[in-house]
């Protein structure tokens, strides 16, 4: 089954009760049992719910995995992965990482004796020197948030396997439409399904997908034991969103290319971060492991190192909405230094390129000419 078909039919079946084509919203906390311990596969919705199960099967299908898990948020999914680890274990993570992930690692799990190493991973050959006998997990994003750096997942996987560690990839920016990390050697794929998978800015959900059965059992146990699951209504909304993922991503990519080229040629723009440019540091890797370059773009304006100019630009936008998050059908703009990445100290932000003058765009599915016109007037 090809990808476009998987988004609609992957892991799905008609509802057995009445043959409903769309999975119903099973808005129930508990299920009747025929006899103690004997049921129709469901006993309590924290453990398993038919609507959530349909979503989890869809996650697994579109990522070419075998087991999918749905959580109350992307951070809840990350939390479940971290709970596989034990005090004394070490994690290697990319230094250009979503600030919520960074906060979870450093403010929550460091307290429990897990050590984190944040390094640049754009050169996969430099990663191995950070490994030791305690390294149990490598966590990467590609493309990264918000600098759009590309990491060679296959090359990193080869190093990770040498040390019998796990490789987890946050695939939120690329989505399985553009990139399938499990096929490149990853052990775990994570999504903030709030973003492109849901696609309509109306739900908060997280996802994990794996191939290994023993790893899946560990994660299912943690999911049930800690209870950070999403409800049936949220499951239904993301499941509906996935059915148009391939169509939306095609337009996100088309519009992204147009906007990226417009910004690059604008006299007031200093630099544009988008992996589709041939002079992007790891463009050749993006070409090899992705099917397109996505709709996420970051840029810096000329002649300004403070946030005043950037803030004025995002405040002047009319069609782009000034808001956090990304991946919805509507175009969004945000100022990382004062919004999504404000929790990272300024010196650390600047070290990885998140300047006060940086603006991040999530390109929606509107008419590209209207998006360009809005950016032109804001920059002007």
HELIX and SHEET records of a PDB file:
HELIX    1   1 UNK A    3  UNK A    9  1                                   7    
HELIX    2   2 UNK A   50  UNK A   62  1                                  13    
HELIX    3   3 UNK A   74  UNK A   82  1                                   9    
HELIX    4   4 UNK A   99  UNK A  103  1                                   5    
HELIX    5   5 UNK A  104  UNK A  109  3                                   6    
HELIX    6   6 UNK A  110  UNK A  112  5                                   3    
HELIX    7   7 UNK A  124  UNK A  126  5                                   3    
HELIX    8   8 UNK A  128  UNK A  130  5                                   3    
HELIX    9   9 UNK A  153  UNK A  162  1                                  10    
HELIX   10  10 UNK A  175  UNK A  178  1                                   4    
HELIX   11  11 UNK A  181  UNK A  184  5                                   4    
HELIX   12  12 UNK A  213  UNK A  226  1                                  14    
HELIX   13  13 UNK A  232  UNK A  242  1                                  11    
HELIX   14  14 UNK A  245  UNK A  264  1                                  20    
HELIX   15  15 UNK A  283  UNK A  289  1                                   7    
HELIX   16  16 UNK A  307  UNK A  316  1                                  10    
HELIX   17  17 UNK A  346  UNK A  351  1                                   6    
HELIX   18  18 UNK A  368  UNK A  379  1                                  12    
SHEET    1   A 7 UNK A  67  UNK A  71  0                                        
SHEET    2   A 7 UNK A 206  UNK A 210 -1                                        
SHEET    3   A 7 UNK A 188  UNK A 192 -1                                        
SHEET    4   A 7 UNK A 166  UNK A 170  1                                        
SHEET    5   A 7 UNK A 135  UNK A 141  1                                        
SHEET    6   A 7 UNK A  90  UNK A  94  1                                        
SHEET    7   A 7 UNK A 115  UNK A 119  1                                        
SHEET    1   B 5 UNK A 269  UNK A 273  0                                        
SHEET    2   B 5 UNK A 296  UNK A 301 -1                                        
SHEET    3   B 5 UNK A 358  UNK A 362 -1                                        
SHEET    4   B 5 UNK A 332  UNK A 334 -1                                        
SHEET    5   B 5 UNK A 321  UNK A 322  1                                        
END                                                                             
